[in-house]
Amino acid sequence: MTLDNYTYKVTAAGRVNIIGEHVDYCGGKVMPCALSLKCAVYVRANGQDRINAEWTTLDEKVSLELNDLYAYKAHSYAKYIAGSAYFWRQAGHKVVGCDILVDCKVPFGSGLSSSAAIEVSVIAALATVAGEPFDKAEVAQIAQKAEIEFAGVNCGIMDQYASACGRKNHAMLLDCKSLDCEYVPMELGKYSLVLIDSCKPHSLAESKYNERRAETEEALRLLRQKSDVSCLADVSPSQLEDNKDLLPAIIYKRAKHVVDECERVRFTSVALKNGYIAAVGAALSASHRSLSENYEVTGVELDALARLAQSHPACSGSRMTGAGFGGCTVSLVETDKISEFEDYVLTGYKKQIGYDAKIYKADISDGITVKKL
């Protein structure tokens, strides 16, 4: 497959969420990082009223009519491109006919937001080839619309925002309600982040994700009978306990995860800024326990990975990252013990689960990049 005659290479990042899981759609603060695992879109204008798309990783080509983009909503892969173009145009931006080649190095099904990386890179590429400057935060918001309307995942803004706006060697303390973002240096001292993929396809993630969002919306509706709060993330732990009797047991568990996770994000941001890295690890492990017991989005595989990681002496803490039901864990591990740690976790996982997990090597990177070819 040749890259000859393409005009631009536009990339967006996969992401790992350090902490703040399943709170972005509740108006909470999250702490993601953009990764060096990228989706690259090669693009050139073609003078037609079509977007001709192909993939380096899929044996598939598609030609999308610019005036009928909504027709591709159900297409398994083209929907990400069509939805991105559709909503970018709906927002008043110029979309020109072009040829694009999608080269996505963010592993599908890993929980590292391959879909967000595709949507963000496609929108940035469409803007670039049309000669329009773009605002990264707006690109993220339009990409989120594409994910909700075309991919059918009722997601918050975190994945797309991290993919677009990430900064090298920094975490993003992102307020998902206001989109205020503070960049926090990821100075981990003797520790490094280790990503391990459970290699379980998370086919349940989309349906369960939407189910959890509905449950948190129900929690907010019920709590508003007694409390004037704009979103579930604004509920304090004491408010939740004082009004526990308003909530059915399962709804209370979902709300408790969100409320406590927001507290863990606040704690982690302070710990990071002050160099208390071991305390960050403890927060990661507490987050996983809540995601398993209260939010129930982990599953046997992710629980096994986190438990094995947490039991290794070089690991300060570990948790699932992403929607759950498969995908990755993120662990804080002493850098000089990483090889020993990885062998321990991979061997234990294979013994318990029956198949291999996979290590991803990735650095904390920038979000959108544009290169003229």
KARA-V583665 format. One record per backbone hydrogen bond with DSSP energy under -1.0 kcal/mol. CO is the residue of the C=O (numbers start at 1). NH is the residue of the N-H. If there is no record, write none. Layout:
co=[CO/CO]
nh=[NH/NH]
This chain:
co=[3/7/8/9/10/11/12/14/16/19/23/23/24/26/28/30/31/32/33/34/37/38/39/40/41/42/43/43/44/49/50/51/52/53/54/58/62/64/65/68/69/70/72/75/77/78/79/80/81/82/83/84/85/86/87/88/89/97/98/99/100/101/102/103/107/110/112/113/114/115/116/117/118/119/120/121/122/123/124/125/126/127/128/135/136/137/138/139/140/141/142/143/144/145/146/146/147/153/157/158/159/160/161/162/163/164/166/167/169/171/172/173/174/175/180/182/184/185/188/190/192/194/195/196/197/201/202/204/205/206/207/208/209/210/211/212/213/214/215/216/217/218/219/220/222/223/223/227/231/232/236/237/238/239/241/243/244/248/249/250/251/252/253/254/255/256/257/258/259/260/261/262/263/264/265/266/267/268/269/270/271/272/275/276/277/278/279/280/281/282/283/284/285/286/287/288/289/290/290/291/297/299/300/301/302/303/304/305/306/307/309/312/314/317/319/327/328/329/330/331/332/333/334/335/337/338/339/340/341/342/343/344/345/346/347/348/349/350/358/363/364/369/371]
nh=[6/373/43/371/41/369/39/35/33/31/26/28/27/233/176/174/18/172/16/365/14/105/12/103/10/101/7/8/99/66/98/64/100/62/102/60/53/51/68/71/72/73/75/79/80/82/83/84/85/86/87/88/89/90/91/93/92/46/52/44/54/42/56/40/110/328/15/117/118/119/120/121/122/123/124/125/126/127/128/129/130/132/131/139/140/141/142/143/144/145/146/147/148/149/150/151/153/155/161/162/163/164/165/166/13/368/367/170/186/184/174/182/30/179/175/173/171/187/191/335/333/331/360/329/358/203/205/208/209/210/211/212/213/214/215/216/217/218/219/220/221/222/223/224/225/226/227/229/234/235/240/241/242/243/244/246/247/252/253/254/255/256/257/258/259/260/261/262/263/264/265/266/267/268/269/270/271/272/273/274/276/275/277/280/281/282/283/284/285/286/287/288/289/290/291/292/293/294/295/297/325/303/304/305/306/307/308/309/310/311/312/315/334/332/330/198/321/196/319/194/316/192/337/338/341/342/343/344/345/346/347/348/349/350/351/352/353/354/197/36/169/11/9]
